[in-house]
């Protein structure tokens, strides 16, 4: 796969994942989903999103 294709597809996938997890974390934190106290999930979500962004950078942006 070419560098530009990997970059575009990786950016779209990472964007969808970040949007979904951020929205889920927000809805849990505000109590919309019936849960109260979403801080533990928010911490986990931040850790997971940092791994997603690092994998995007490692796989698509960095030239080996």
N, C-alpha and C positions, 0 to 999 in steps of 0.2 A: 504494500500500500504506500502511496506517495506521502511525503511529509505534510503537504497541505490537506490532503484528505484525512489523515490521522488527526491533525490539529482541529479541523472543523467538526468531525464526528465526536472527538473527545470533548471538545468544548460544549457541544450540544448535550451530550450525555451527562457531563459534570454539572451543567446548568440545571438540567431536569432533576438530577439527584439532590443538588443543593436546595432547589426550590421546594421539592417535596419534603425533605427532612426539616427544613426551616419552618414550613407551614405546619407540619405535624408537631414540632416542638412548641410553636406559638399557640396552637390550639390546646395542647395539653397544659401549657403554663397558664393560660387564661381561664381554664376550667371548662372550656367548651365541650370537651369529651367526657366530662363527668369526673375527672380527676382533679385533685387539688394538690398544689405543691409540685410543680413540674421541674424543679431544679435538678434532681438526679438525672432525669431524661435529657435535660438541656446540656448537662455536662457530658453525657454519653454522646449526644448528637454533635457537639463541638469536636469531640475526639474523632468521631467517625468522619465528619466532614473534612477535618484536617488531613486524615488519611486519604480521602477521595481526591482532594486537591493535590496532595503530594504524588499520588499515583498518576494523575493527569500530567503533572509536570514531568515526572520520570519517564512516562511512556510516550508522551506526545510532543512535549516542548524541547526537552533536552536532547541534543544530538549526540549520539554515541559514536 
